[in-house]
Amino acid sequence: MVSTVERDGQIWYECEECGLLLDDEADAKAHEENCDAEDPSYLQ
């Protein structure tokens, strides 16, 4: 499930599994389909 969050006057889409914020709803939904709910790989 993707939730909508407003920060600094901008709408963000948050993955409810891992908390990743994306600025594009389609990207957020695509991410969520592949999300394994672990820490994002970019935090290595």
All heavy atoms as a GROMACS GRO file, in nm:
protein
  348
    1MET      N    1   0.085  -0.118   0.000
    1MET     CA    2   0.000   0.000   0.000
    1MET      C    3   0.089   0.125   0.000
    1MET      O    4   0.183   0.135   0.075
    1MET     CB    5  -0.089  -0.004   0.124
    1MET     CG    6  -0.185   0.108   0.135
    1MET     SD    7  -0.329   0.069   0.038
    1MET     CE    8  -0.421   0.216   0.055
    2VAL      N    9   0.058   0.216  -0.087
    2VAL     CA   10   0.131   0.343  -0.094
    2VAL      C   11   0.046   0.449  -0.027
    2VAL      O   12  -0.072   0.463  -0.056
    2VAL     CB   13   0.159   0.382  -0.241
    2VAL    CG1   14   0.220   0.520  -0.249
    2VAL    CG2   15   0.249   0.279  -0.307
    3SER      N   16   0.105   0.523   0.066
    3SER     CA   17   0.032   0.632   0.130
    3SER      C   18   0.087   0.766   0.081
    3SER      O   19   0.200   0.775   0.034
    3SER     CB   20   0.044   0.621   0.282
    3SER     OG   21   0.178   0.631   0.322
    4THR      N   22   0.004   0.868   0.091
    4THR     CA   23   0.041   1.003   0.048
    4THR      C   24   0.086   1.084   0.168
    4THR      O   25   0.020   1.084   0.272
    4THR     CB   26  -0.079   1.072  -0.020
    4THR    OG1   27  -0.124   0.988  -0.125
    4THR    CG2   28  -0.041   1.205  -0.076
    5VAL      N   29   0.198   1.153   0.153
    5VAL     CA   30   0.254   1.235   0.260
    5VAL      C   31   0.285   1.372   0.202
    5VAL      O   32   0.336   1.381   0.090
    5VAL     CB   33   0.384   1.171   0.314
    5VAL    CG1   34   0.447   1.258   0.421
    5VAL    CG2   35   0.360   1.032   0.366
    6GLU      N   36   0.254   1.477   0.276
    6GLU     CA   37   0.291   1.612   0.230
    6GLU      C   38   0.404   1.664   0.317
    6GLU      O   39   0.393   1.668   0.439
    6GLU     CB   40   0.172   1.707   0.238
    6GLU     CG   41   0.205   1.843   0.182
    6GLU     CD   42   0.088   1.939   0.178
    6GLU    OE1   43  -0.027   1.892   0.184
    6GLU    OE2   44   0.112   2.060   0.169
    7ARG      N   45   0.514   1.702   0.251
    7ARG     CA   46   0.628   1.759   0.322
    7ARG      C   47   0.679   1.877   0.243
    7ARG      O   48   0.697   1.869   0.122
    7ARG     CB   49   0.740   1.656   0.336
    7ARG     CG   50   0.701   1.542   0.428
    7ARG     CD   51   0.819   1.467   0.476
    7ARG     NE   52   0.775   1.360   0.564
    7ARG     CZ   53   0.842   1.250   0.587
    7ARG    NH1   54   0.957   1.231   0.530
    7ARG    NH2   55   0.793   1.159   0.669
    8ASP      N   56   0.704   1.985   0.312
    8ASP     CA   57   0.756   2.106   0.249
    8ASP      C   58   0.670   2.152   0.132
    8ASP      O   59   0.721   2.198   0.029
    8ASP     CB   60   0.900   2.086   0.204
    8ASP     CG   61   0.994   2.055   0.321
    8ASP    OD1   62   0.968   2.106   0.431
    8ASP    OD2   63   1.090   1.979   0.300
    9GLY      N   64   0.538   2.134   0.141
    9GLY     CA   65   0.447   2.178   0.037
    9GLY      C   66   0.445   2.089  -0.086
    9GLY      O   67   0.386   2.125  -0.186
   10GLN      N   68   0.509   1.973  -0.079
   10GLN     CA   69   0.513   1.882  -0.193
   10GLN      C   70   0.453   1.748  -0.151
   10GLN      O   71   0.469   1.704  -0.039
   10GLN     CB   72   0.658   1.861  -0.239
   10GLN     CG   73   0.668   1.776  -0.363
   10GLN     CD   74   0.810   1.771  -0.418
   10GLN    OE1   75   0.900   1.834  -0.368
   10GLN    NE2   76   0.829   1.692  -0.522
   11ILE      N   77   0.384   1.684  -0.244
   11ILE     CA   78   0.324   1.553  -0.218
   11ILE      C   79   0.426   1.444  -0.248
   11ILE      O   80   0.491   1.443  -0.352
   11ILE     CB   81   0.198   1.530  -0.306
   11ILE    CG1   82   0.093   1.638  -0.276
   11ILE    CG2   83   0.141   1.391  -0.285
   11ILE    CD1   84   0.037   1.637  -0.137
   12TRP      N   85   0.440   1.352  -0.153
   12TRP     CA   86   0.530   1.237  -0.167
   12TRP      C   87   0.447   1.111  -0.151
   12TRP      O   88   0.344   1.110  -0.086
   12TRP     CB   89   0.638   1.240  -0.058
   12TRP     CG   90   0.734   1.354  -0.073
   12TRP    CD1   91   0.719   1.479  -0.019
   12TRP    CD2   92   0.855   1.356  -0.147
   12TRP    NE1   93   0.826   1.557  -0.056
   12TRP    CE2   94   0.911   1.484  -0.134
   12TRP    CE3   95   0.924   1.260  -0.223
   12TRP    CZ2   96   1.031   1.520  -0.194
   12TRP    CZ3   97   1.043   1.296  -0.282
   12TRP    CH2   98   1.096   1.424  -0.267
   13TYR      N   99   0.497   1.003  -0.208
   13TYR     CA  100   0.430   0.873  -0.198
   13TYR      C  101   0.522   0.781  -0.119
   13TYR      O  102   0.638   0.761  -0.156
   13TYR     CB  103   0.401   0.818  -0.338
   13TYR     CG  104   0.313   0.914  -0.415
   13TYR    CD1  105   0.368   1.008  -0.500
   13TYR    CD2  106   0.176   0.913  -0.396
   13TYR    CE1  107   0.288   1.099  -0.566
   13TYR    CE2  108   0.094   1.003  -0.463
   13TYR     CZ  109   0.152   1.096  -0.547
   13TYR     OH  110   0.071   1.187  -0.613
   14GLU      N  111   0.471   0.730  -0.007
   14GLU     CA  112   0.552   0.651   0.084
   14GLU      C  113   0.516   0.504   0.077
   14GLU      O  114   0.400   0.466   0.088
   14GLU     CB  115   0.531   0.701   0.227
   14GLU     CG  116   0.612   0.625   0.329
   14GLU     CD  117   0.596   0.681   0.469
   14GLU    OE1  118   0.499   0.754   0.495
   14GLU    OE2  119   0.682   0.650   0.553
   15CYS      N  120   0.617   0.420   0.061
   15CYS     CA  121   0.598   0.275   0.066
   15CYS      C  122   0.574   0.238   0.212
   15CYS      O  123   0.658   0.268   0.299
   15CYS     CB  124   0.721   0.203   0.013
   15CYS     SG  125   0.712   0.024   0.031
   16GLU      N  126   0.462   0.178   0.241
   16GLU     CA  127   0.430   0.144   0.379
   16GLU      C  128   0.511   0.025   0.429
   16GLU      O  129   0.514  -0.001   0.548
   16GLU     CB  130   0.280   0.118   0.394
   16GLU     CG  131   0.200   0.245   0.374
   16GLU     CD  132   0.052   0.226   0.395
   16GLU    OE1  133   0.007   0.112   0.412
   16GLU    OE2  134  -0.019   0.329   0.397
   17GLU      N  135   0.577  -0.045   0.339
   17GLU     CA  136   0.659  -0.160   0.380
   17GLU      C  137   0.794  -0.115   0.435
   17GLU      O  138   0.836  -0.160   0.539
   17GLU     CB  139   0.680  -0.255   0.262
   17GLU     CG  140   0.552  -0.316   0.207
   17GLU     CD  141   0.484  -0.409   0.307
   17GLU    OE1  142   0.554  -0.480   0.382
   17GLU    OE2  143   0.360  -0.408   0.310
   18CYS      N  144   0.863  -0.025   0.362
   18CYS     CA  145   0.999   0.013   0.404
   18CYS      C  146   1.012   0.162   0.436
   18CYS      O  147   1.115   0.205   0.486
   18CYS     CB  148   1.100  -0.026   0.296
   18CYS     SG  149   1.089   0.072   0.145
   19GLY      N  150   0.911   0.244   0.402
   19GLY     CA  151   0.916   0.386   0.434
   19GLY      C  152   0.983   0.473   0.330
   19GLY      O  153   0.998   0.593   0.351
   20LEU      N  154   1.022   0.415   0.216
   20LEU     CA  155   1.086   0.492   0.110
   20LEU      C  156   0.989   0.595   0.054
   20LEU      O  157   0.873   0.566   0.028
   20LEU     CB  158   1.132   0.398  -0.002
   20LEU     CG  159   1.201   0.463  -0.121
   20LEU    CD1  160   1.337   0.520  -0.079
   20LEU    CD2  161   1.219   0.363  -0.233
   21LEU      N  162   1.036   0.719   0.038
   21LEU     CA  163   0.954   0.826  -0.019
   21LEU      C  164   0.992   0.849  -0.164
   21LEU      O  165   1.109   0.861  -0.198
   21LEU     CB  166   0.976   0.957   0.058
   21LEU     CG  167   0.921   0.962   0.200
   21LEU    CD1  168   0.964   1.091   0.267
   21LEU    CD2  169   0.771   0.948   0.202
   22LEU      N  170   0.890   0.854  -0.250
   22LEU     CA  171   0.911   0.880  -0.393
   22LEU      C  172   0.818   0.993  -0.434
   22LEU      O  173   0.710   1.010  -0.378
   22LEU     CB  174   0.880   0.754  -0.474
   22LEU     CG  175   0.976   0.639  -0.445
   22LEU    CD1  176   0.905   0.507  -0.450
   22LEU    CD2  177   1.089   0.641  -0.544
   23ASP      N  178   0.861   1.072  -0.533
   23ASP     CA  179   0.780   1.186  -0.576
   23ASP      C  180   0.686   1.154  -0.690
   23ASP      O  181   0.611   1.240  -0.735
   23ASP     CB  182   0.868   1.306  -0.609
   23ASP     CG  183   0.962   1.280  -0.725
   23ASP    OD1  184   0.968   1.166  -0.774
   23ASP    OD2  185   1.031   1.375  -0.766
   24ASP      N  186   0.688   1.031  -0.739
   24ASP     CA  187   0.601   0.991  -0.849
   24ASP      C  188   0.519   0.870  -0.806
   24ASP      O  189   0.575   0.768  -0.763
   24ASP     CB  190   0.686   0.958  -0.972
   24ASP     CG  191   0.599   0.923  -1.091
   24ASP    OD1  192   0.545   1.015  -1.153
   24ASP    OD2  193   0.584   0.802  -1.119
   25GLU      N  194   0.387   0.879  -0.817
   25GLU     CA  195   0.299   0.771  -0.770
   25GLU      C  196   0.324   0.641  -0.846
   25GLU      O  197   0.325   0.533  -0.787
   25GLU     CB  198   0.152   0.813  -0.782
   25GLU     CG  199   0.058   0.711  -0.723
   25GLU     CD  200  -0.087   0.757  -0.725
   25GLU    OE1  201  -0.121   0.854  -0.796
   25GLU    OE2  202  -0.168   0.695  -0.654
   26ALA      N  203   0.344   0.649  -0.976
   26ALA     CA  204   0.369   0.528  -1.055
   26ALA      C  205   0.499   0.461  -1.011
   26ALA      O  206   0.505   0.338  -0.999
   26ALA     CB  207   0.373   0.562  -1.203
   27ASP      N  208   0.603   0.541  -0.984
   27ASP     CA  209   0.729   0.485  -0.936
   27ASP      C  210   0.710   0.420  -0.799
   27ASP      O  211   0.766   0.314  -0.771
   27ASP     CB  212   0.836   0.593  -0.924
   27ASP     CG  213   0.888   0.640  -1.059
   27ASP    OD1  214   0.862   0.572  -1.161
   27ASP    OD2  215   0.956   0.745  -1.061
   28ALA      N  216   0.631   0.483  -0.713
   28ALA     CA  217   0.607   0.429  -0.580
   28ALA      C  218   0.534   0.294  -0.588
   28ALA      O  219   0.569   0.200  -0.517
   28ALA     CB  220   0.525   0.528  -0.496
   29LYS      N  221   0.436   0.285  -0.676
   29LYS     CA  222   0.363   0.158  -0.690
   29LYS      C  223   0.452   0.050  -0.749
   29LYS      O  224   0.447  -0.065  -0.708
   29LYS     CB  225   0.237   0.180  -0.774
   29LYS     CG  226   0.133   0.258  -0.697
   29LYS     CD  227   0.006   0.276  -0.776
   29LYS     CE  228  -0.095   0.354  -0.692
   29LYS     NZ  229  -0.223   0.368  -0.756
   30ALA      N  230   0.537   0.086  -0.846
   30ALA     CA  231   0.631  -0.010  -0.904
   30ALA      C  232   0.730  -0.057  -0.798
   30ALA      O  233   0.761  -0.176  -0.789
   30ALA     CB  234   0.703   0.052  -1.022
   31HIS      N  235   0.780   0.035  -0.717
   31HIS     CA  236   0.872  -0.001  -0.610
   31HIS      C  237   0.806  -0.098  -0.512
   31HIS      O  238   0.864  -0.198  -0.474
   31HIS     CB  239   0.920   0.123  -0.533
   31HIS     CG  240   0.975   0.089  -0.398
   31HIS    ND1  241   1.101   0.039  -0.380
   31HIS    CD2  242   0.918   0.092  -0.275
   31HIS    CE1  243   1.119   0.015  -0.251
   31HIS    NE2  244   1.009   0.046  -0.186
   32GLU      N  245   0.683  -0.065  -0.474
   32GLU     CA  246   0.613  -0.145  -0.374
   32GLU      C  247   0.591  -0.290  -0.421
   32GLU      O  248   0.600  -0.383  -0.342
   32GLU     CB  249   0.480  -0.080  -0.338
   32GLU     CG  250   0.414  -0.146  -0.220
   32GLU     CD  251   0.291  -0.071  -0.176
   32GLU    OE1  252   0.201  -0.054  -0.259
   32GLU    OE2  253   0.286  -0.030  -0.060
   33GLU      N  254   0.567  -0.308  -0.550
   33GLU     CA  255   0.548  -0.442  -0.603
   33GLU      C  256   0.673  -0.527  -0.586
   33GLU      O  257   0.665  -0.649  -0.574
   33GLU     CB  258   0.509  -0.436  -0.751
   33GLU     CG  259   0.370  -0.383  -0.774
   33GLU     CD  260   0.337  -0.367  -0.921
   33GLU    OE1  261   0.416  -0.414  -1.006
   33GLU    OE2  262   0.233  -0.308  -0.951
   34ASN      N  263   0.790  -0.462  -0.585
   34ASN     CA  264   0.916  -0.533  -0.574
   34ASN      C  265   0.982  -0.518  -0.436
   34ASN      O  266   1.093  -0.567  -0.416
   34ASN     CB  267   1.013  -0.482  -0.681
   34ASN     CG  268   0.960  -0.508  -0.820
   34ASN    OD1  269   0.924  -0.619  -0.853
   34ASN    ND2  270   0.953  -0.404  -0.901
   35CYS      N  271   0.916  -0.451  -0.344
   35CYS     CA  272   0.974  -0.423  -0.213
   35CYS      C  273   0.976  -0.550  -0.128
   35CYS      O  274   0.878  -0.622  -0.117
   35CYS     CB  275   0.892  -0.315  -0.142
   35CYS     SG  276   0.961  -0.270   0.019
   36ASP      N  277   1.092  -0.574  -0.064
   36ASP     CA  278   1.102  -0.689   0.026
   36ASP      C  279   1.093  -0.648   0.172
   36ASP      O  280   1.116  -0.728   0.262
   36ASP     CB  281   1.230  -0.768  -0.002
   36ASP     CG  282   1.355  -0.685   0.018
   36ASP    OD1  283   1.345  -0.571   0.069
   36ASP    OD2  284   1.464  -0.734  -0.017
   37ALA      N  285   1.062  -0.522   0.197
   37ALA     CA  286   1.039  -0.466   0.331
   37ALA      C  287   1.163  -0.470   0.420
   37ALA      O  288   1.154  -0.460   0.540
   37ALA     CB  289   0.922  -0.534   0.400
   38GLU      N  290   1.280  -0.483   0.359
   38GLU     CA  291   1.402  -0.474   0.434
   38GLU      C  292   1.462  -0.337   0.411
   38GLU      O  293   1.409  -0.258   0.334
   38GLU     CB  294   1.500  -0.584   0.391
   38GLU     CG  295   1.450  -0.723   0.426
   38GLU     CD  296   1.547  -0.831   0.385
   38GLU    OE1  297   1.660  -0.797   0.344
   38GLU    OE2  298   1.509  -0.949   0.394
   39ASP      N  299   1.574  -0.308   0.475
   39ASP     CA  300   1.637  -0.180   0.454
   39ASP      C  301   1.670  -0.161   0.306
   39ASP      O  302   1.718  -0.255   0.242
   39ASP     CB  303   1.766  -0.168   0.536
   39ASP     CG  304   1.737  -0.161   0.685
   39ASP    OD1  305   1.629  -0.112   0.723
   39ASP    OD2  306   1.825  -0.204   0.763
   40PRO      N  307   1.647  -0.044   0.252
   40PRO     CA  308   1.677  -0.020   0.110
   40PRO      C  309   1.825  -0.048   0.080
   40PRO      O  310   1.912  -0.020   0.160
   40PRO     CB  311   1.646   0.129   0.091
   40PRO     CG  312   1.552   0.161   0.203
   40PRO     CD  313   1.590   0.072   0.317
   41SER      N  314   1.852  -0.100  -0.038
   41SER     CA  315   1.988  -0.138  -0.076
   41SER      C  316   2.081  -0.017  -0.086
   41SER      O  317   2.202  -0.031  -0.074
   41SER     CB  318   1.986  -0.214  -0.207
   41SER     OG  319   1.933  -0.132  -0.309
   42TYR      N  320   2.026   0.103  -0.105
   42TYR     CA  321   2.112   0.221  -0.120
   42TYR      C  322   2.174   0.265   0.013
   42TYR      O  323   2.254   0.354   0.017
   42TYR     CB  324   2.035   0.338  -0.185
   42TYR     CG  325   1.912   0.381  -0.109
   42TYR    CD1  326   1.922   0.464   0.001
   42TYR    CD2  327   1.786   0.339  -0.147
   42TYR    CE1  328   1.810   0.504   0.071
   42TYR    CE2  329   1.673   0.377  -0.079
   42TYR     CZ  330   1.686   0.460   0.030
   42TYR     OH  331   1.575   0.498   0.100
   43LEU      N  332   2.138   0.200   0.124
   43LEU     CA  333   2.196   0.235   0.253
   43LEU      C  334   2.314   0.146   0.291
   43LEU      O  335   2.352   0.139   0.405
   43LEU     CB  336   2.087   0.224   0.363
   43LEU     CG  337   1.974   0.323   0.353
   43LEU    CD1  338   1.872   0.297   0.464
   43LEU    CD2  339   2.023   0.466   0.361
   44GLN      N  340   2.373   0.081   0.195
   44GLN     CA  341   2.485  -0.010   0.222
   44GLN      C  342   2.600   0.061   0.286
   44GLN      O  343   2.638   0.168   0.255
   44GLN     CB  344   2.531  -0.076   0.093
   44GLN     CG  345   2.426  -0.164   0.035
   44GLN     CD  346   2.472  -0.228  -0.095
   44GLN    OE1  347   2.589  -0.224  -0.129
   44GLN    NE2  348   2.381  -0.288  -0.166
   0.00000   0.00000   0.00000
